[in-house]
Amino acid sequence: MVRYVDPFIAFCDDTLCRPNDGNRLFYSDDDHLNGGGTHRLIETFPEEFRWVFAR
């Protein structure tokens, strides 16, 4: 089984992709998430990450 998550949902709205949420940065450079970005993904897709790590 494969599950797909769209990371844009976690970082972007209809007009803009943001590098932060006002409290924490999401990227360590132009292409890589830092710890804050990783936490944002986990917060946005908790069921998908539970599924992955339960195996």
N, CA, C and O atoms as a CHARMM CRD file, in Angstrom:
* protein
*
  220
    1    1 MET  N      0.83800  -1.17200   0.00000 PROA 1      0.00000
    2    1 MET  CA     0.00000   0.00000   0.00000 PROA 1      0.00000
    3    1 MET  C      0.88900   1.24300   0.00000 PROA 1      0.00000
    4    1 MET  O      1.93400   1.28000   0.64900 PROA 1      0.00000
    5    2 VAL  N      0.45900   2.22900  -0.72300 PROA 2      0.00000
    6    2 VAL  CA     1.17000   3.50600  -0.79500 PROA 2      0.00000
    7    2 VAL  C      0.23900   4.60900  -0.33200 PROA 2      0.00000
    8    2 VAL  O     -0.94200   4.62000  -0.67700 PROA 2      0.00000
    9    3 ARG  N      0.76800   5.53100   0.44400 PROA 3      0.00000
   10    3 ARG  CA     0.00800   6.72000   0.83400 PROA 3      0.00000
   11    3 ARG  C      0.74500   7.93000   0.31300 PROA 3      0.00000
   12    3 ARG  O      1.97500   7.98200   0.34500 PROA 3      0.00000
   13    4 TYR  N     -0.00500   8.90100  -0.16700 PROA 4      0.00000
   14    4 TYR  CA     0.56300  10.11900  -0.72200 PROA 4      0.00000
   15    4 TYR  C      0.16000  11.29600   0.14400 PROA 4      0.00000
   16    4 TYR  O     -1.00500  11.42500   0.52200 PROA 4      0.00000
   17    5 VAL  N      1.11200  12.15000   0.45900 PROA 5      0.00000
   18    5 VAL  CA     0.80400  13.41000   1.13000 PROA 5      0.00000
   19    5 VAL  C      1.34500  14.53700   0.26500 PROA 5      0.00000
   20    5 VAL  O      2.42400  14.42100  -0.31500 PROA 5      0.00000
   21    6 ASP  N      0.60700  15.60400   0.18400 PROA 6      0.00000
   22    6 ASP  CA     1.01900  16.76800  -0.58000 PROA 6      0.00000
   23    6 ASP  C      1.58600  17.79100   0.39300 PROA 6      0.00000
   24    6 ASP  O      0.81900  18.44100   1.10200 PROA 6      0.00000
   25    7 PRO  N      2.90400  17.95500   0.44900 PROA 7      0.00000
   26    7 PRO  CA     3.49100  18.86200   1.42200 PROA 7      0.00000
   27    7 PRO  C      3.06900  20.31400   1.24300 PROA 7      0.00000
   28    7 PRO  O      3.17000  21.10300   2.18200 PROA 7      0.00000
   29    8 PHE  N      2.60300  20.67500   0.06200 PROA 8      0.00000
   30    8 PHE  CA     2.14600  22.05000  -0.15300 PROA 8      0.00000
   31    8 PHE  C      1.00000  22.41100   0.78300 PROA 8      0.00000
   32    8 PHE  O      0.84900  23.57000   1.16800 PROA 8      0.00000
   33    9 ILE  N      0.20300  21.42700   1.14400 PROA 9      0.00000
   34    9 ILE  CA    -0.90700  21.67900   2.06700 PROA 9      0.00000
   35    9 ILE  C     -0.38200  22.20800   3.40400 PROA 9      0.00000
   36    9 ILE  O     -1.02600  23.04700   4.03300 PROA 9      0.00000
   37   10 ALA  N      0.77200  21.72700   3.83700 PROA 10     0.00000
   38   10 ALA  CA     1.33300  22.12100   5.12300 PROA 10     0.00000
   39   10 ALA  C      1.96000  23.51000   5.10300 PROA 10     0.00000
   40   10 ALA  O      2.00300  24.18400   6.13200 PROA 10     0.00000
   41   11 PHE  N      2.44700  23.94400   3.94000 PROA 11     0.00000
   42   11 PHE  CA     3.23900  25.17100   3.88000 PROA 11     0.00000
   43   11 PHE  C      2.64800  26.28600   3.01900 PROA 11     0.00000
   44   11 PHE  O      3.12500  27.42000   3.06400 PROA 11     0.00000
   45   12 CYS  N      1.62700  25.98100   2.24400 PROA 12     0.00000
   46   12 CYS  CA     1.11900  26.96000   1.27500 PROA 12     0.00000
   47   12 CYS  C     -0.38000  27.18300   1.42700 PROA 12     0.00000
   48   12 CYS  O     -1.11900  26.30000   1.86200 PROA 12     0.00000
   49   13 ASP  N     -0.81000  28.38800   1.05800 PROA 13     0.00000
   50   13 ASP  CA    -2.24100  28.65300   0.92500 PROA 13     0.00000
   51   13 ASP  C     -2.52200  28.89300  -0.55700 PROA 13     0.00000
   52   13 ASP  O     -1.72400  28.48200  -1.40100 PROA 13     0.00000
   53   14 ASP  N     -3.61500  29.53600  -0.89100 PROA 14     0.00000
   54   14 ASP  CA    -3.96900  29.73200  -2.29900 PROA 14     0.00000
   55   14 ASP  C     -3.03000  30.67200  -3.04700 PROA 14     0.00000
   56   14 ASP  O     -2.99800  30.65300  -4.27700 PROA 14     0.00000
   57   15 THR  N     -2.27300  31.48700  -2.33700 PROA 15     0.00000
   58   15 THR  CA    -1.44500  32.48300  -3.01300 PROA 15     0.00000
   59   15 THR  C      0.03900  32.43300  -2.66300 PROA 15     0.00000
   60   15 THR  O      0.85900  32.97400  -3.40600 PROA 15     0.00000
   61   16 LEU  N      0.40300  31.79900  -1.55400 PROA 16     0.00000
   62   16 LEU  CA     1.77700  31.92000  -1.08800 PROA 16     0.00000
   63   16 LEU  C      2.22000  30.69300  -0.30400 PROA 16     0.00000
   64   16 LEU  O      1.44600  30.11700   0.46100 PROA 16     0.00000
   65   17 CYS  N      3.47300  30.30200  -0.50400 PROA 17     0.00000
   66   17 CYS  CA     4.10700  29.28000   0.33700 PROA 17     0.00000
   67   17 CYS  C      5.01200  30.00700   1.31600 PROA 17     0.00000
   68   17 CYS  O      5.86800  30.79900   0.91800 PROA 17     0.00000
   69   18 ARG  N      4.81900  29.73600   2.58100 PROA 18     0.00000
   70   18 ARG  CA     5.53600  30.47200   3.62200 PROA 18     0.00000
   71   18 ARG  C      6.70200  29.66300   4.19400 PROA 18     0.00000
   72   18 ARG  O      6.58400  28.45400   4.38800 PROA 18     0.00000
   73   19 PRO  N      7.82800  30.33300   4.46400 PROA 19     0.00000
   74   19 PRO  CA     8.97900  29.64800   5.04900 PROA 19     0.00000
   75   19 PRO  C      8.89700  29.53900   6.56900 PROA 19     0.00000
   76   19 PRO  O      9.77500  28.94900   7.19800 PROA 19     0.00000
   77   20 ASN  N      7.83700  30.11100   7.16400 PROA 20     0.00000
   78   20 ASN  CA     7.67600  30.07800   8.61900 PROA 20     0.00000
   79   20 ASN  C      6.21000  30.28700   8.96800 PROA 20     0.00000
   80   20 ASN  O      5.39400  30.59700   8.10000 PROA 20     0.00000
   81   21 ASP  N      5.88300  30.11700  10.24100 PROA 21     0.00000
   82   21 ASP  CA     4.51100  30.35200  10.69600 PROA 21     0.00000
   83   21 ASP  C      4.43400  31.53800  11.65700 PROA 21     0.00000
   84   21 ASP  O      3.44500  31.71300  12.36900 PROA 21     0.00000
   85   22 GLY  N      5.49400  32.34900  11.66600 PROA 22     0.00000
   86   22 GLY  CA     5.55600  33.47800  12.57800 PROA 22     0.00000
   87   22 GLY  C      6.30000  33.15400  13.85800 PROA 22     0.00000
   88   22 GLY  O      6.78800  34.05300  14.54200 PROA 22     0.00000
   89   23 ASN  N      6.38800  31.86800  14.18800 PROA 23     0.00000
   90   23 ASN  CA     7.09300  31.43500  15.39800 PROA 23     0.00000
   91   23 ASN  C      8.29600  30.54400  15.11100 PROA 23     0.00000
   92   23 ASN  O      9.27100  30.54100  15.86200 PROA 23     0.00000
   93   24 ARG  N      8.21900  29.79500  14.02700 PROA 24     0.00000
   94   24 ARG  CA     9.32400  28.87800  13.72600 PROA 24     0.00000
   95   24 ARG  C      9.57100  28.81900  12.22200 PROA 24     0.00000
   96   24 ARG  O      8.64600  28.92400  11.41700 PROA 24     0.00000
   97   25 LEU  N     10.83200  28.65100  11.86800 PROA 25     0.00000
   98   25 LEU  CA    11.22200  28.48000  10.48200 PROA 25     0.00000
   99   25 LEU  C     10.95800  27.04100  10.06100 PROA 25     0.00000
  100   25 LEU  O     10.96500  26.13000  10.88900 PROA 25     0.00000
  101   26 PHE  N     10.72400  26.84500   8.76500 PROA 26     0.00000
  102   26 PHE  CA    10.45400  25.50800   8.24400 PROA 26     0.00000
  103   26 PHE  C     11.60900  24.92600   7.43400 PROA 26     0.00000
  104   26 PHE  O     11.68000  23.71000   7.25600 PROA 26     0.00000
  105   27 TYR  N     12.51300  25.77100   6.93900 PROA 27     0.00000
  106   27 TYR  CA    13.54800  25.30700   6.01400 PROA 27     0.00000
  107   27 TYR  C     14.94400  25.63600   6.53400 PROA 27     0.00000
  108   27 TYR  O     15.15500  26.67000   7.16800 PROA 27     0.00000
  109   28 SER  N     15.89200  24.74500   6.25700 PROA 28     0.00000
  110   28 SER  CA    17.28700  25.00700   6.59000 PROA 28     0.00000
  111   28 SER  C     18.02100  25.64000   5.41100 PROA 28     0.00000
  112   28 SER  O     19.06300  26.27200   5.59100 PROA 28     0.00000
  113   29 ASP  N     17.47700  25.47100   4.20100 PROA 29     0.00000
  114   29 ASP  CA    17.98900  26.12600   2.99600 PROA 29     0.00000
  115   29 ASP  C     16.85400  26.14300   1.97600 PROA 29     0.00000
  116   29 ASP  O     15.69600  25.95800   2.35000 PROA 29     0.00000
  117   30 ASP  N     17.15500  26.35600   0.71100 PROA 30     0.00000
  118   30 ASP  CA    16.10400  26.47000  -0.30400 PROA 30     0.00000
  119   30 ASP  C     15.29400  25.19600  -0.51400 PROA 30     0.00000
  120   30 ASP  O     14.15600  25.26300  -0.97700 PROA 30     0.00000
  121   31 ASP  N     15.85200  24.04900  -0.18600 PROA 31     0.00000
  122   31 ASP  CA    15.22600  22.77900  -0.54400 PROA 31     0.00000
  123   31 ASP  C     14.99900  21.79900   0.60100 PROA 31     0.00000
  124   31 ASP  O     14.36700  20.76300   0.39300 PROA 31     0.00000
  125   32 HSD  N     15.49000  22.08800   1.79100 PROA 32     0.00000
  126   32 HSD  CA    15.44800  21.09700   2.86800 PROA 32     0.00000
  127   32 HSD  C     14.72700  21.61700   4.10200 PROA 32     0.00000
  128   32 HSD  O     14.93900  22.74600   4.54500 PROA 32     0.00000
  129   33 LEU  N     13.87100  20.75900   4.64200 PROA 33     0.00000
  130   33 LEU  CA    13.17000  21.10600   5.87100 PROA 33     0.00000
  131   33 LEU  C     14.10900  21.01800   7.06400 PROA 33     0.00000
  132   33 LEU  O     15.02400  20.19500   7.08600 PROA 33     0.00000
  133   34 ASN  N     13.88100  21.86100   8.04000 PROA 34     0.00000
  134   34 ASN  CA    14.57000  21.74000   9.31300 PROA 34     0.00000
  135   34 ASN  C     13.61400  21.05600  10.30100 PROA 34     0.00000
  136   34 ASN  O     12.58300  20.52500   9.88700 PROA 34     0.00000
  137   35 GLY  N     13.93900  21.06400  11.58300 PROA 35     0.00000
  138   35 GLY  CA    13.07400  20.42800  12.57600 PROA 35     0.00000
  139   35 GLY  C     11.68000  21.03400  12.62200 PROA 35     0.00000
  140   35 GLY  O     10.69400  20.31200  12.77200 PROA 35     0.00000
  141   36 GLY  N     11.58900  22.36100  12.49200 PROA 36     0.00000
  142   36 GLY  CA    10.27600  23.01600  12.49700 PROA 36     0.00000
  143   36 GLY  C      9.41900  22.58900  11.31800 PROA 36     0.00000
  144   36 GLY  O      8.21000  22.40300  11.45900 PROA 36     0.00000
  145   37 GLY  N     10.04500  22.43100  10.14900 PROA 37     0.00000
  146   37 GLY  CA     9.30600  21.97100   8.97200 PROA 37     0.00000
  147   37 GLY  C      8.84900  20.53300   9.09700 PROA 37     0.00000
  148   37 GLY  O      7.74700  20.17700   8.68100 PROA 37     0.00000
  149   38 THR  N      9.71100  19.70900   9.67600 PROA 38     0.00000
  150   38 THR  CA     9.35100  18.31500   9.90700 PROA 38     0.00000
  151   38 THR  C      8.16700  18.21600  10.86100 PROA 38     0.00000
  152   38 THR  O      7.22600  17.46100  10.61800 PROA 38     0.00000
  153   39 HSD  N      8.21800  18.97900  11.93900 PROA 39     0.00000
  154   39 HSD  CA     7.09100  18.98400  12.88000 PROA 39     0.00000
  155   39 HSD  C      5.82000  19.47900  12.21400 PROA 39     0.00000
  156   39 HSD  O      4.73700  18.96400  12.49200 PROA 39     0.00000
  157   40 ARG  N      5.93100  20.46400  11.34300 PROA 40     0.00000
  158   40 ARG  CA     4.75300  20.96900  10.62800 PROA 40     0.00000
  159   40 ARG  C      4.12500  19.86400   9.77700 PROA 40     0.00000
  160   40 ARG  O      2.90300  19.72000   9.75100 PROA 40     0.00000
  161   41 LEU  N      4.95700  19.08500   9.08400 PROA 41     0.00000
  162   41 LEU  CA     4.43400  17.96500   8.29100 PROA 41     0.00000
  163   41 LEU  C      3.73300  16.94100   9.17500 PROA 41     0.00000
  164   41 LEU  O      2.63900  16.48200   8.84800 PROA 41     0.00000
  165   42 ILE  N      4.35200  16.58700  10.28200 PROA 42     0.00000
  166   42 ILE  CA     3.75900  15.60000  11.18900 PROA 42     0.00000
  167   42 ILE  C      2.44800  16.11700  11.76300 PROA 42     0.00000
  168   42 ILE  O      1.48700  15.35700  11.88900 PROA 42     0.00000
  169   43 GLU  N      2.39500  17.39900  12.11200 PROA 43     0.00000
  170   43 GLU  CA     1.15500  18.00100  12.63400 PROA 43     0.00000
  171   43 GLU  C      0.05300  18.02700  11.58000 PROA 43     0.00000
  172   43 GLU  O     -1.12500  17.87200  11.90100 PROA 43     0.00000
  173   44 THR  N      0.44600  18.22600  10.31000 PROA 44     0.00000
  174   44 THR  CA    -0.53600  18.31000   9.22600 PROA 44     0.00000
  175   44 THR  C     -1.04700  16.93600   8.81400 PROA 44     0.00000
  176   44 THR  O     -2.20700  16.79500   8.42600 PROA 44     0.00000
  177   45 PHE  N     -0.19300  15.92500   8.89500 PROA 45     0.00000
  178   45 PHE  CA    -0.54100  14.57400   8.44500 PROA 45     0.00000
  179   45 PHE  C     -0.30500  13.53200   9.53900 PROA 45     0.00000
  180   45 PHE  O      0.44200  12.58000   9.31500 PROA 45     0.00000
  181   46 PRO  N     -0.91100  13.68300  10.69900 PROA 46     0.00000
  182   46 PRO  CA    -0.60300  12.76100  11.80400 PROA 46     0.00000
  183   46 PRO  C     -0.96100  11.30500  11.51000 PROA 46     0.00000
  184   46 PRO  O     -0.21500  10.40000  11.88500 PROA 46     0.00000
  185   47 GLU  N     -2.06600  11.07200  10.86000 PROA 47     0.00000
  186   47 GLU  CA    -2.47200   9.68100  10.58100 PROA 47     0.00000
  187   47 GLU  C     -1.51500   9.00200   9.62700 PROA 47     0.00000
  188   47 GLU  O     -1.20600   7.82300   9.80000 PROA 47     0.00000
  189   48 GLU  N     -1.03900   9.71800   8.62600 PROA 48     0.00000
  190   48 GLU  CA    -0.10300   9.13900   7.66600 PROA 48     0.00000
  191   48 GLU  C      1.21300   8.78400   8.34400 PROA 48     0.00000
  192   48 GLU  O      1.78500   7.73100   8.06000 PROA 48     0.00000
  193   49 PHE  N      1.70700   9.64500   9.23700 PROA 49     0.00000
  194   49 PHE  CA     2.95300   9.34600   9.92400 PROA 49     0.00000
  195   49 PHE  C      2.77600   8.21300  10.93800 PROA 49     0.00000
  196   49 PHE  O      3.69400   7.41400  11.12700 PROA 49     0.00000
  197   50 ARG  N      1.63600   8.13000  11.58100 PROA 50     0.00000
  198   50 ARG  CA     1.37700   6.97100  12.47400 PROA 50     0.00000
  199   50 ARG  C      1.39400   5.69300  11.68700 PROA 50     0.00000
  200   50 ARG  O      1.93500   4.68600  12.14400 PROA 50     0.00000
  201   51 TRP  N      0.80300   5.71600  10.49800 PROA 51     0.00000
  202   51 TRP  CA     0.75900   4.53600   9.64100 PROA 51     0.00000
  203   51 TRP  C      2.17600   4.11000   9.25100 PROA 51     0.00000
  204   51 TRP  O      2.49900   2.92300   9.29300 PROA 51     0.00000
  205   52 VAL  N      3.01700   5.06900   8.87400 PROA 52     0.00000
  206   52 VAL  CA     4.38300   4.75100   8.45200 PROA 52     0.00000
  207   52 VAL  C      5.19400   4.16600   9.60300 PROA 52     0.00000
  208   52 VAL  O      5.85300   3.13900   9.44500 PROA 52     0.00000
  209   53 PHE  N      5.14400   4.81500  10.74900 PROA 53     0.00000
  210   53 PHE  CA     6.01300   4.41000  11.85700 PROA 53     0.00000
  211   53 PHE  C      5.45900   3.25500  12.69200 PROA 53     0.00000
  212   53 PHE  O      6.15200   2.74800  13.57500 PROA 53     0.00000
  213   54 ALA  N      4.25100   2.84400  12.43300 PROA 54     0.00000
  214   54 ALA  CA     3.68200   1.69800  13.13700 PROA 54     0.00000
  215   54 ALA  C      4.12300   0.40000  12.52000 PROA 54     0.00000
  216   54 ALA  O      3.85400  -0.66600  13.07300 PROA 54     0.00000
  217   55 ARG  N      4.78100   0.45700  11.40900 PROA 55     0.00000
  218   55 ARG  CA     5.20200  -0.75800  10.69300 PROA 55     0.00000
  219   55 ARG  C      6.56200  -1.21000  11.11500 PROA 55     0.00000
  220   55 ARG  O      7.06300  -2.21500  10.61000 PROA 55     0.00000
